[in-house]
Amino acid sequence: MKSVKVNMSKNRLEAFSDGVIAIIITIMVLELKVPHGHHLSDLKPVLPVFISYIISFVYVGIYWNNHHHMLHAVRSINGAVLWANMHFLFWLSMIPFVTAWMGETLFAEIWPVVFYGIVLLMNSISYTILVIVLLKHEGKNSLLADAFGRDWKGKISLGCYILAIALAFVNTYITFALYITVACIWFIPDRRIETKMSDEQQKN
């Protein structure tokens, strides 16, 4: 018997994902405690948590941006995409926890920095799985497949996360610097999907 391909609207998935990401950012900002005092020196104890918040906010923002562009390029989704997206959102929702833990230990303790890296690694892996599932659903000749190409940024990120986790047992500050480096790589706008969609619109 020939299998039937099920196509679903992507609107609810987009709305749900946006809501979860908004909650994640809210949880992170609630971890920022008001300093006790009225001098600049009173900010020193909360500075590591604030720095952790900034880098995590950038990561969440990068994922939201890329997630939005990716879904904008697909025509429909299926059940496999829904579960892959939930898997990705699970690991994204772990960012507030490891952010607070790493910030409170002043980036100097090994395991909070390691677990922060593990969560970032799993975010990267889960997002890659989501991309693979979407590409399988859309097909090899789809706009999404043409836009993603070899995805060198994703491969470099995975390598950097693994290296950073290993280096945490040598120097946690080097590890944190690598986390920032990966964020900088992705912070540079990725125009692949926008370019391909623009080309398609010009053809039509």
Summary of the structure (lengths in Angstrom):
residues: 204
radius of gyration: 19.1
end to end distance: 36.8
largest distance: 73.8
contacts: 594
relative contact order: 0.12
helix: 77%
strand: 1%
